[in-house]
């Protein structure tokens, strides 16, 4: 599938919820979508296009806004698709993809704790890599390294 085919397939299903489809090396293409239409886009990509496996969720801090991206795989097409949207830095949240792709669970937890993007209605949004009580988000551009005595981190008991 090429990006032109992708655009033609998504247009009747999603309309103006898709902001653009562009070529992206070694994938079916990159679909930019409106953040408020996230669940509609996820359902269409999975059910209409057959991208049944979510491989990755990530986030980028661009200072003025954050970008959330998703990489899904289609066994039938033997291709990846890249989905991305921008969200405001002042209110970085988007609907969780876990109802559509359960594999999003841990990926969203990691993105939340490292880049401070909240996934609304996530079933278990808690720390995955960092200790409980850690309030910093290390992949934000505003993150400053701290002296150990400045950190008050609760220790986990296993």
DABEL-V897111 format. One record per residue. N is the residue number from 1. RES is the residue in one small letter. PSI is psi in radians with two decimals (NA if undefined). BURIAL is I if it has 16 or more other C-alpha atoms within 10 Angstrom, else O. D_FIRST is the distance of its C-alpha to the first C-alpha in Angstrom with 2 decimals. Layout:
# DABEL-V897111
n	res	psi	burial	d_first
N	RES	PSI	BURIAL	D_FIRST
N	RES	PSI	BURIAL	D_FIRST
This chain:
# DABEL-V897111
n	res	psi	burial	d_first
1	x	2.37	O	0.00
2	x	2.87	O	3.79
3	x	-0.56	I	6.81
4	x	-0.74	O	8.21
5	x	-0.67	O	6.13
6	x	-0.80	I	6.80
7	x	-0.75	I	10.28
8	x	-0.66	O	10.87
9	x	-0.61	O	10.25
10	x	-0.50	I	12.46
11	x	-0.87	O	15.08
12	x	-0.43	O	17.02
13	x	-0.71	O	17.12
14	x	-0.32	I	18.04
15	x	-2.24	O	19.41
16	x	0.03	O	21.27
17	x	-0.36	I	20.64
18	x	2.16	I	17.51
19	x	-0.37	O	19.01
20	x	2.71	O	16.04
21	x	2.25	I	12.45
22	x	2.69	I	12.37
23	x	2.53	O	10.66
24	x	2.14	O	11.79
25	x	2.30	O	12.31
26	x	0.44	O	10.66
27	x	3.01	I	8.49
28	x	-0.39	I	5.41
29	x	3.05	I	8.44
30	x	2.14	I	11.96
31	x	2.05	I	13.19
32	x	2.28	I	16.92
33	x	2.83	I	18.88
34	x	2.36	I	22.55
35	x	-0.59	I	24.34
36	x	-0.12	O	26.25
37	x	0.31	I	23.14
38	x	-0.91	I	21.94
39	x	-0.67	I	22.45
40	x	-0.75	O	20.78
41	x	-0.80	I	17.61
42	x	-0.82	I	17.81
43	x	-0.78	I	18.44
44	x	-0.75	I	15.62
45	x	-0.65	I	13.00
46	x	-0.92	I	14.74
47	x	-0.64	O	15.82
48	x	-0.75	O	13.42
49	x	-0.29	O	10.01
50	x	0.41	I	11.63
51	x	1.51	I	11.90
52	x	-0.23	I	15.46
53	x	2.11	I	16.66
54	x	2.10	I	17.77
55	x	-0.54	O	18.39
56	x	2.56	I	20.15
57	x	2.39	I	21.87
58	x	3.01	I	23.73
59	x	2.66	I	25.68
60	x	2.32	I	26.94
61	x	1.95	I	30.29
62	x	0.29	O	30.24
63	x	-1.03	O	33.90
64	x	-0.41	O	33.55
65	x	3.01	O	30.69
66	x	2.59	I	28.53
67	x	2.33	I	24.78
68	x	2.33	I	23.23
69	x	2.65	I	19.82
70	x	2.44	I	17.90
71	x	2.13	I	15.41
72	x	2.69	I	13.81
73	x	2.47	I	12.30
74	x	2.11	I	10.58
75	x	-0.70	O	12.45
76	x	-0.75	O	10.66
77	x	-0.30	O	7.18
78	x	0.85	O	9.39
79	x	2.74	O	7.91
80	x	2.77	I	9.88
81	x	2.49	I	9.83
82	x	2.21	I	12.94
83	x	2.39	I	15.12
84	x	2.67	I	18.35
85	x	2.75	I	21.43
86	x	2.49	I	24.89
87	x	2.65	I	28.09
88	x	2.51	O	31.67
89	x	-0.49	I	33.66
90	x	-0.47	O	36.68
91	x	1.24	O	35.02
92	x	1.51	I	32.08
93	x	2.68	I	30.81
94	x	2.76	I	27.75
95	x	2.48	I	27.27
96	x	2.52	I	26.64
97	x	-0.01	I	23.37
98	x	-0.53	I	25.52
99	x	-0.46	I	25.81
100	x	-0.84	I	22.05
101	x	1.76	I	21.52
102	x	-0.45	O	24.98
103	x	-0.27	I	23.84
104	x	-0.33	I	24.03
105	x	-1.10	I	27.81
106	x	-0.62	I	28.76
107	x	-0.74	I	26.10
108	x	-0.65	I	27.43
109	x	-0.77	I	30.97
110	x	-0.77	I	30.43
111	x	-0.70	I	28.85
112	x	-0.85	I	31.77
113	x	-0.46	I	34.45
114	x	-0.59	I	33.20
115	x	0.01	I	31.81
116	x	0.86	I	33.68
117	x	2.11	I	30.88
118	x	2.30	I	32.08
119	x	1.82	I	29.77
120	x	2.43	O	31.50
121	x	0.40	O	32.28
122	x	2.40	I	31.32
123	x	-0.31	O	33.33
124	x	1.06	O	34.93
125	x	1.62	I	34.61
126	x	2.97	I	37.08
127	x	2.47	I	37.36
128	x	-0.78	I	35.40
129	x	-0.62	O	36.23
130	x	2.78	I	39.14
131	x	2.63	O	42.55
132	x	2.44	O	43.46
133	x	-0.16	O	45.15
134	x	2.06	O	43.23
135	x	0.04	O	42.58
136	x	2.74	I	40.88
137	x	1.68	I	37.17
138	x	-0.34	O	36.95
139	x	0.11	I	33.64
140	x	2.49	I	34.86
141	x	-0.38	O	35.97
142	x	-0.10	O	39.27
143	x	2.25	O	39.99
144	x	2.46	O	43.18
145	x	2.46	O	44.44
146	x	2.68	O	47.51
147	x	2.52	O	50.64
148	x	-0.61	O	50.86
149	x	-0.27	O	53.90
150	x	-0.30	O	51.98
151	x	2.30	O	49.56
152	x	1.74	O	50.68
153	x	2.29	O	48.30
154	x	2.41	O	49.06
155	x	2.50	O	48.86
156	x	2.54	O	47.01
157	x	2.25	O	49.00
158	x	NA	O	47.18
